[in-house]
Amino acid sequence: MRPRRHLCYKICLQSLYNEYACNFEALDEEEICSRVPALMSGSWLAELKDRGIKILLEEDRPIDVLIGADVYGKL
């Protein structure tokens, strides 16, 4: 595979109440991976909701941003 050029973006994620911010750089890529399938519904979804855990994968969607463990650890 030949080397390719990528655009580099500086991203600042910030909590809703400005309590925390995390800065990192991300490279552009036309397609990160295949689409993420929707979750199968079940009683476990209601249990997560009761515990205050929100699940956003209720429909088949592409991956928009992929972060590494180094950034995830900061979040």
Order of alpha helices (4+ residues) and beta strands (2+ residues): beta-beta-alpha-alpha
